[in-house]
Amino acid sequence: MDWMDLVLKIAPWGGPGAVIIVLWFVSDRSAQRALTAYREDTLRQSQEHTLALAEVRQMYKDNVELVKSYHGIASGLQDLILLNTRTITTLCEDINKNQFCPQVRLRK
């Protein structure tokens, strides 16, 4: 509906009709401002949410890289632990047999 049509329909009401038009106009303007502010706020929140999700995605990718690196280190460490265990076992057997001490060999 056009403004002029509205004015012509309310014109017979006189002053109260003009007050109604002014109040309606002010109310409509206020509602439009509120909707615009709401839209801008919603867009801003959506963009912030998108950025936060991108950061979370990057953290997961970084964690995958960390796990892969740790797996490589753990594999090498497992071999080292096995070698040390064998060496200590051999050392314990040698100490228990005590074949390297000259004093013990002389007594036998």
Secondary structure, DSSP 8 states (H G I E B T S, - for coil): --HHHHHHHHGGG-HHHHHHHHHHHHHHHHHHHHHHHHHHHHHHHHHHHHHHHHHHHHHHHHHHHHHHHHHHHHHHHHHHHHHHHHHHHHHHHHHHHT-S-HHHHHH-
